Amino acid sequence: MDLYDQNLIPRIIFTVISVVLTIGPWQVLGFYPIMILNLIVLWINISNFYYPYQLFFWLFWYIGFVGSFLITLLSMPLFKGKLSDPGGRTPFLYTFGKKFKLLPGKDKHLPFKINGEVKTYKVDENLHNLVLPSIIVVITSIYFIVL
């Protein structure tokens, strides 16, 4: 079995994440060509090429995708930006220090306190929606690619 076949599970996982990140914010048409390129990189077996480099190329794209969002997030104080758009969708509310409750709805409770206090944070839907795919990408990368 060659490396291409051994990496079937990461290819499937990365394909699902590529499609979800493209279709989720459907109004951003520039994501579609990138998704198509990602699918080509993930599913074309290039002979005499070390296949994990193709997975690393996908990871480079993903880190750039998430990284550009994080750079904007961290630089928001410079332009007085906010994570919750006043005219947009209702943000998620994360309350730290209450009984654990993640589903359903946009009100999430986590059982640990921050600095010994119960605190609630508004979290934009974009940030909320990047958390789970990022966790999946990290776990997949460590388990299948790095090890």
C-alpha positions as CSV (number, residue, x, y, z in Angstrom):
1,M,0.0,0.0,0.0
2,D,1.5,3.3,-1.0
3,L,1.3,6.7,0.9
4,Y,-1.6,7.8,-1.3
5,D,-3.8,4.9,-0.2
6,Q,-2.6,5.2,3.4
7,N,-3.8,8.8,3.6
8,L,-7.4,8.1,2.6
9,I,-8.8,9.2,5.9
10,P,-7.0,12.6,6.0
11,R,-8.0,13.2,2.4
12,I,-11.7,12.5,3.2
13,I,-11.6,14.7,6.4
14,F,-9.8,17.6,4.6
15,T,-12.2,17.3,1.7
16,V,-15.2,17.7,4.0
17,I,-13.6,20.7,5.7
18,S,-12.8,22.3,2.4
19,V,-16.3,21.9,1.2
20,V,-17.8,23.1,4.5
21,L,-15.6,26.2,4.7
22,T,-16.5,27.1,1.1
23,I,-20.3,26.5,1.3
24,G,-20.7,27.8,4.8
25,P,-19.9,31.5,3.8
26,W,-21.6,30.9,0.4
27,Q,-21.6,34.6,-0.5
28,V,-17.8,34.6,-0.8
29,L,-17.5,33.3,-4.4
30,G,-13.7,33.5,-4.3
31,F,-13.6,30.5,-2.1
32,Y,-14.9,28.2,-4.8
33,P,-11.8,28.1,-7.1
34,I,-9.6,27.6,-4.0
35,M,-11.8,24.6,-3.0
36,I,-11.5,23.1,-6.4
37,L,-7.7,23.5,-6.3
38,N,-7.8,21.9,-2.8
39,L,-9.8,18.9,-4.1
40,I,-7.3,18.5,-7.0
41,V,-4.4,18.6,-4.6
42,L,-6.0,16.1,-2.2
43,W,-7.3,13.6,-4.8
44,I,-4.8,13.5,-7.7
45,N,-2.1,11.0,-7.3
46,I,1.0,12.5,-8.8
47,S,3.4,9.7,-9.7
48,N,7.0,10.0,-8.3
49,F,5.9,12.7,-5.8
50,Y,6.0,12.3,-2.1
51,Y,2.2,12.3,-1.4
52,P,2.3,13.9,2.1
53,Y,3.6,17.1,0.5
54,Q,0.2,17.4,-1.1
55,L,-1.4,17.1,2.4
56,F,1.1,19.7,3.6
57,F,0.1,22.0,0.8
58,W,-3.6,21.7,1.9
59,L,-2.5,22.4,5.5
60,F,-0.6,25.5,4.3
61,W,-3.9,26.7,2.7
62,Y,-5.9,26.0,5.8
63,I,-3.4,27.8,8.1
64,G,-3.6,30.8,5.7
65,F,-7.4,30.7,5.7
66,V,-7.6,30.6,9.5
67,G,-4.6,32.8,10.0
68,S,-6.0,35.6,7.9
69,F,-9.1,35.5,10.1
70,L,-7.0,35.5,13.3
71,I,-4.9,38.4,12.1
72,T,-8.0,40.4,11.5
73,L,-9.4,39.3,14.9
74,L,-6.2,40.4,16.7
75,S,-6.0,43.7,14.9
76,M,-9.6,44.7,15.5
77,P,-8.6,47.2,18.2
78,L,-6.7,49.2,15.6
79,F,-9.9,49.8,13.6
80,K,-12.4,49.5,16.4
81,G,-13.8,46.3,15.0
82,K,-16.2,43.9,16.8
83,L,-16.9,40.2,16.5
84,S,-20.6,40.7,16.7
85,D,-22.1,42.7,13.9
86,P,-24.9,44.9,15.3
87,G,-27.1,44.4,12.2
88,G,-26.0,40.8,11.6
89,R,-26.7,37.4,13.0
90,T,-27.1,36.8,16.7
91,P,-23.7,36.0,18.2
92,F,-23.1,32.9,20.3
93,L,-22.9,33.4,24.1
94,Y,-20.2,31.5,25.9
95,T,-20.7,31.5,29.7
96,F,-17.8,30.2,31.7
97,G,-18.5,29.0,35.2
98,K,-22.0,27.4,34.8
99,K,-23.2,23.9,34.3
100,F,-21.9,22.3,31.1
101,K,-24.3,22.8,28.2
102,L,-23.2,23.0,24.5
103,L,-26.3,22.0,22.6
104,P,-28.8,23.2,21.3
105,G,-28.9,26.9,20.4
106,K,-26.5,29.7,20.7
107,D,-26.2,29.8,24.5
108,K,-23.2,27.7,25.5
109,H,-22.1,27.0,29.1
110,L,-18.7,25.7,30.2
111,P,-18.1,24.5,33.7
112,F,-14.8,26.3,34.5
113,K,-14.5,29.8,35.7
114,I,-12.1,32.5,34.4
115,N,-10.1,34.1,37.2
116,G,-12.6,32.6,39.7
117,E,-15.5,34.4,38.1
118,V,-18.5,33.6,36.0
119,K,-18.0,35.4,32.6
120,T,-20.0,35.6,29.4
121,Y,-18.5,36.4,26.0
122,K,-20.2,37.1,22.7
123,V,-18.6,35.1,20.0
124,D,-19.2,35.8,16.3
125,E,-20.6,33.0,14.2
126,N,-17.5,32.9,12.0
127,L,-15.1,32.4,15.0
128,H,-17.4,29.8,16.5
129,N,-17.6,27.9,13.2
130,L,-13.8,27.8,12.8
131,V,-13.2,26.2,16.2
132,L,-14.4,22.6,15.4
133,P,-12.8,22.3,12.0
134,S,-9.5,23.6,13.4
135,I,-9.6,21.0,16.2
136,I,-10.3,18.3,13.6
137,V,-7.5,19.5,11.4
138,V,-5.0,19.5,14.3
139,I,-6.0,16.0,15.5
140,T,-5.9,14.6,12.0
141,S,-2.6,16.2,11.2
142,I,-1.0,14.9,14.3
143,Y,-2.5,11.4,14.1
144,F,-2.2,10.6,10.4
145,I,0.5,12.9,9.0
146,V,3.0,13.6,11.8
147,L,3.0,10.2,13.4
